[in-house]
Amino acid sequence: MIEVNALAHVYDKGRRLKFPSWEIADMEQWLLLGASGSGKSTLLNIISGLLKPSQGGVLINGTDLYTLPAREQDRFRGRHIGIVFQRPHLIRSLNVLDNLELAAVMAGLPIDYERNLSLLADLDIAELAKNYPDELSQGQLQRVSVARALVNRPDLLIADEPTSSLDDENASQVIQMLTTQAKDNGAALIIATHDGRVKNHITKTYLL
Amino acid sequence: MNIFKISSKNLVRNKLTTVLNIILVAFGVGILSILFLASTQINNKLEKNAKDIDLVVGAKGSPLQLILSSVYHIDYPTGNIPAKDANKLMHNPMVKRAVPLALGDNYNGYRIVGTDSTFSNLYGLSIQKGSFWQKDLEVTLGSTVAITSGLKIGDSFFGAHGLTGNGDVHKQHAYQVKGILKPQGNITDNLILTNIGSVYKMHEEKHAEGHSHSAAEEAKEINDKQITALLIQYKSPMSVILFPRMVNQSTNMQAASPAMESARLFSLIGVGIDTLQWFAIFIMGIAALSIFISLYNAMKERKYDLAIMRCLGASKSKLFFLVMFEGVLVTFIGACLGLLIGHAALELIGSYQESSQAKLTGLTAVPQEMYLILIGLVIGAFASLIPAMQIYKVDIAQTLTKDR
């Protein structure tokens, strides 16, 4: 489904990152491993259409993401890729349910109220639907951000360092949650991490 | 969930800033709308009431006072003129129509005007109920007078001496209501009309008490009678120059032109209006600055929100519109509130105003007010333009990778 070919990116400061070729099939689950500074986030940003690479391209279902016009790139990202950030980054003026609805609205898709509720229920946070982000714990916020990434039924779920600030138990729970949710929603999964604890859950690895 | 909801939720989250900005815009717009309304209303009243009156002749004194007292019925008259001299002027060949006025009494603050049928021709009066006054002590009420005083046809009342207040009541003679005028939308709504003879009768008795008059004496006295002023309409525009000069130079009376005097009056008020106008514009400027600063500062924090929305698939133009919309929404609410404040304030001012003749009201609108809302929108768009432009500069990938 996703092909990364001869990809390289040069930052303004002159730092050059090269990425080996990578092919991800439908519903495959991958670990993106590498030390900090090895370019994990850069690669994820390139795959999700946020950062135009200096060389090479990203083929998603056969189309090169970066040949699309800017508006189409935004649209594509909204509809096909769900991103879970290191920090939850929810909109603080909106409650949990509104944050989920925002994902649909921003991608230009109709709001599916039932699905949003069932997503929250799957993640055990149904009772928080009307709460504001300021009232939630860090773990709950992360669950909401996973739910938000899944709202538009993406083909690919990307998680950037989801476990870096968690203890063993919570880390394993989050990985569990990501893998099952990706599977249940029919999405491929990429987890970028330098956290050894994740290795036990996912076998396919791409090393930087 | 739509852009409107996102914007308004964000505005509600920053309540204090939002309220401050709304208030600033509201005050600016409020002051401007009061100025628009008041100056339009005053101008309208001045024009409407002076319509068809080319010249006023009265006793020497301030020409502005003469106009105010005999055309707008606001100020006190400059004094009286001999009816004999007035009569001569009335028959001058340059005069098309001359209306004599005899002022001096009031009823509950409404002036009782002694005049003749030329008055109703001049103002184009028509009767709603009853008839015009015919004999001494018969009156016809203006529509406002009839409504507020509750007087009906056949009722009688006593006039009080002076132009305001109920101090010195003429108990000897009661006026009798003969008719009520249709609302005219001008000064005549607030007047009580009668013939000149009634006014003479009121005042003559006072001084003549205990005397007995012979018929001859009375006839002579009527010739010695005085009136307050004469409203004049020319036959041709040519007289504009000649006639006033003739009056001012060859008689002991003065002539004043309503058009000139009200223009003079308006230029006097105009200075104050200009000052207030600049003040309001200044406040609007401050409002624009305040909105700009608060949006600009908020962008630092909102950068994350906006980057997230970009990740979720929002285009740059959509977010640009979102930020612009927030600024415009604040000024739009402010402008509408300002108009409301302006109208309410003017209505309040009107209700405290004593002179019923020049009453201001907040219940009418002028088309310029639409411009005020438009100006509000433009200010909002202008103030949020630079913050919104930042959307195009934000590096989403970098913003989101960095810790908050």
Chai-1 contact restraints between the chains, C-beta under 6 A:
chainA,res_idxA,chainB,res_idxB,connection_type,confidence,min_distance_angstrom,max_distance_angstrom,comment,restraint_id
A,S41,B,T401,contact,1.0,0.0,6.0,A-B,restraint_1
A,N45,B,A397,contact,1.0,0.0,6.0,A-B,restraint_2
A,L50,B,I396,contact,1.0,0.0,6.0,A-B,restraint_3
A,L50,B,A397,contact,1.0,0.0,6.0,A-B,restraint_4
A,L51,B,A397,contact,1.0,0.0,6.0,A-B,restraint_5
A,R71,B,S315,contact,1.0,0.0,6.0,A-B,restraint_6
A,D74,B,G313,contact,1.0,0.0,6.0,A-B,restraint_7
A,D74,B,S315,contact,1.0,0.0,6.0,A-B,restraint_8
A,R75,B,G313,contact,1.0,0.0,6.0,A-B,restraint_9
A,R77,B,G313,contact,1.0,0.0,6.0,A-B,restraint_10
A,G78,B,L312,contact,1.0,0.0,6.0,A-B,restraint_11
A,G78,B,G313,contact,1.0,0.0,6.0,A-B,restraint_12
A,I83,B,C311,contact,1.0,0.0,6.0,A-B,restraint_13
A,F85,B,L400,contact,1.0,0.0,6.0,A-B,restraint_14
A,R87,B,R404,contact,1.0,0.0,6.0,A-B,restraint_15
A,H89,B,Y304,contact,1.0,0.0,6.0,A-B,restraint_16
A,H89,B,I308,contact,1.0,0.0,6.0,A-B,restraint_17
A,I91,B,D305,contact,1.0,0.0,6.0,A-B,restraint_18
A,S93,B,K9,contact,1.0,0.0,6.0,A-B,restraint_19
A,S93,B,N10,contact,1.0,0.0,6.0,A-B,restraint_20
A,S93,B,R13,contact,1.0,0.0,6.0,A-B,restraint_21
A,L94,B,K9,contact,1.0,0.0,6.0,A-B,restraint_22
A,D98,B,M1,contact,1.0,0.0,6.0,A-B,restraint_23
A,E101,B,M1,contact,1.0,0.0,6.0,A-B,restraint_24
A,A103,B,L312,contact,1.0,0.0,6.0,A-B,restraint_25
A,V105,B,M1,contact,1.0,0.0,6.0,A-B,restraint_26
A,M106,B,M309,contact,1.0,0.0,6.0,A-B,restraint_27
A,M106,B,L312,contact,1.0,0.0,6.0,A-B,restraint_28
A,M106,B,G313,contact,1.0,0.0,6.0,A-B,restraint_29
A,M106,B,A314,contact,1.0,0.0,6.0,A-B,restraint_30
A,A107,B,G313,contact,1.0,0.0,6.0,A-B,restraint_31
